[in-house]
Amino acid sequence: MLTLPKYFIYIVYTGILALMLIAVIPRQDIKRLAIYGIIFGAVMDGVLIVLVSHILGLGGYLHYGPLGFMGIPLFPLFAWTAYFILYFYFLPEQKPFLYIYTLAAAAYSTLLSNVLENLGIFKWNYGRLLVPFIIYTLWHVAVTWAYGKLQRMAD
């Protein structure tokens, strides 16, 4: 039986997110939201990788093989870009739903990081629930706030 290296998981989950993005969101909205996905997804994940993994040692990506550069795996950057384009497309405008949506997205991210840990391509060093949820909640709240500010400035 053919056994593929663990780093192929990065390609698979990034591909699934990209297919979801293309299947669900109209092309003009992908173009409109791409810059936000890149900034709040790829760039922020790169910053968080350096901060959380390399500086604070809270956890990080494992087994990314040739799919990384200078200790940063590349495919999660693409995956977070697609994720945040989807996130912004479905972002509700009403306050109670906005808060629920943001917390649900942080919970989903925590869940997915635990699935990735179970698959052996991610590792949290200080618990699998509280620390990840705090990190993802702060990330999603900051991103949602900044996106809202940018949208109000554009109007």
N, C-alpha and C positions, 0 to 999 in steps of 0.2 A: 504494500500500500504506500502511496506517495504521501510523504509528510512535508508540508510547506513550513518555512520558517515563521516564527511568531510575528515578524514585522509585516506579513501579508494582511494581518488583521487591520492594521492602519489603513491599508488600501481599500479593504472591503468596507469598513464603516464610513470612510470618507466618500467612497463611491455611492453607498446607500443614501447618505445625506444629499449628495449632489443630484442623484436621481429624484429624490423627493422634492428638492428645490425646483428642478426643471418641470416635474410633473404637476406641481401644485401652484406655482407662482407664475403669473404672466411675465413674459420677457421684459416688457417695459418697466415693470416693478422690480425685477431682478437688477436691471441697469440702474434704476433710481436708488435702490438700497445697497448696491454692491460696495460703495465707498464706506458706508456705515458698517457693513459686515467685515470689511477688511480692517478698518480702524479698531472697532470694538471687539472683533473676533480674533483675527490673526495677530495684529500688533499687540493687543492686550494679552492674548495667550502667551506670546513671546515674552512679554514683560513679566507675566505671572510665572512662567517657567523659570526664568532667571531668579526672580524673587523667592518663590515658594520652594523650588528645587535646589538651586545652586547656592542661594544666600541663607535662607532659613532652614533648609533641609527637612521640610514638612512632608515631602513626597515628590513623585514625578514619574515621567514616562520611562519605560524599560524596553529593551529589545527592539529598538527601531532600526538596528543594523545600518545599511547604507542609505536609509531614508532620513538622515539627519545631517546637521552641519553645526559644528562647534558646540556639541552637547544639546542641541535643540532639534527635536524631531519635526520634520516638515509637514507631514500629512495632518497632524492635529491642527496646525495653523489653517489649512484648507478646510478642515471639518468645522472648526469654530466659525470661519467666515460664512459657510453655508448655513450653519446653525443660526447665526445672528441675523442673516437675511430672512430666514423663516420666522425667527422671533419677532423682528420688527414688522414684518408683513401682517402677522396676526395680533400684534400688540393692541389691546383695547384702549379706548380713550377715557372711559368712565373710571373714576377713582377707585371704587371698591373692587372692580374687576381688574384694574391695573395692578393693584397690590396682590390680589390672589394669583394673577397670571405670573407676576414676577417671582413670588415665593414658590409657585408650582414649577416654574422653569429652573429655579435653584435646586429644588428637590429632585427634579428629573436629572440635572447635571450630577448631583450627588449619587443618584442611583446608577447612572451610566458609568461614573468613575469607579464604582464598586464592581460593576460587571467587567470593566476593563481590568480591574485588579484580579478578579476571578480568572480572567483569561491570561493573566501573567504579563500584561504589557503596561501596567500602571501600578504604583505602590504608594500608599499613604503610610507615613511613619508614626503618626499620632492619632490613631483611631480612624474609623471608616465612616463615621456619621457626623459628629459635631464639628470637627475642624473643616472637613470638606464643605459641609452645609454653610458654615460661616463664610468661608472663602467664596463660594458660588453665590451666596446671597449678597455679599458686598459687591461682587462683580456685577451681578444683574441689577441691583439697585443703582449703582453708579452709572451703568450703561443706559438704563431706562431714564434716569434723570437727565443725563447729558443729551441723549437723543431727543427727549422732550424739549429741552432748551434750544437745541439746534432747529427743531421743527418750528418752534414759536418765532425764532429769529428769521426763519425763511418766509414766514407768513406775512 
